[in-house]
Amino acid sequence: MVEEYDLLGNSFPIWNGAPSLTYPIIIREELSTSMAGFVSAKWGLVPGWARDGGGRPPPVNARCETVSTNGLFRKAYASRRCLVPVDGYFEWHKLDASGKKKQPYAIAMKSGEPFAMAGIWEEYADKVTDELIRTFAIVTCEPNELMATIHDRMPVILAPEDYMRWLGPEQDPHDLMEPFPSDLMTMWPIDSKVGSPRNNTPDIIDRIGLGPTDLFDV
């Protein structure tokens, strides 16, 4: 698995991640062991039975409330959970009822340390080459107090001591899918150029000023 992860070297760092791109995720090599490692996967979950790739845009998120019962997610949730390591993520705050006017924010840990989102993964066979293609989705939950100021969902962020339990053989670690503590997180407004994945440079996460009416610059 290390060799496969090395193949991603020329594509990093990714400053502006988007669905359909390939990322490193962490999976358990065998559920019967404690060994885990990096593999590559495309963001957008395609079930193993979808030999043609699903035929439509695959879901990038899975709601924690239904991940154990939804037909697209339940098998992956029961036995193919993963960690999605990141330094931060983006979210858009709707500024009007239509949703056309939005302000993007960057969200990270106050400590500046990387963290891991809870994910699920699958493999499907390409109908032409029969190559196995790995895909993943991020599990989401209700927002914490910080995220609730801009959005009604957030990714499930796991504490380091829960990583191996999430990756392990337990079929329904439902209690881990809770909002991460607000006091450990921070967010700040960024430029709307983050809306295009072509803009993949370090300044994508630079703070911008929104003036005295910015209530969410924390």
Buried (B, 14 or more C-beta within 10 A) or exposed (E): BEEEBEEBEEEEEBBBBBBEBBBBBBBBEEEEEEEBEBBBBBBBBBBBEBBEBBEEEBBBBBBBEEBBEEEBBBBBBBEBBBBBBBBBBBBBBBEEEEEEEBBBBBBBBEEEEEBBBBBBBBBBBEEEEEEEBBBBBBBBBBBBEBBBBBBEBBBBBBBEEBBEBBBBEEEEBEEBBBBBEBEBBBBBBBBEEBBEBEBBEEEBBEEEEEEEEEEBEE
